[in-house]
Amino acid sequence: MTVVVDHPTRRVLWLAEGRSKTTLAKFFALLGPQRAGQLELVSADGADWIFNAVRDSCPNAEICLDPFHVVKWAGEALDDIRREVWNTARNAGHTDCGRSRNSPRVGSCNGTGLG
């Protein structure tokens, strides 16, 4: 489903089956070019089809990414970096708290494997 919500009032303005540029274009067609052209901010989840529909119908609108997806993407990016750092350390032989595999273990590890 495609759902259009008025954020200040938290009211659903329009909904339709489907998730595509064509589906969202139907909403903008109901608004008409004059009212669609007055939109300044549109929140979305980052789907290309939303960006394309807004770009085509709302020339003055800026797209604001919703906080849920921004936090999700940031967490995924941190996971990717953490995995890359860990693999680099492991491949270099530094998997035991920052010490090489051939070094004797002295002291205790903080549990991260990175010293």
Secondary structure, DSSP 8 states (H G I E B T S, - for coil): -EEEEETTTTEEEEEES--SHHHHHHHHHHHHHHHHHH--EEEE---HHHHHHHHHH-TT-EEEE-HHHHHHHHHHHHHHHHHHHHHHHHHTT--BTTB-TTS---S---SSS--
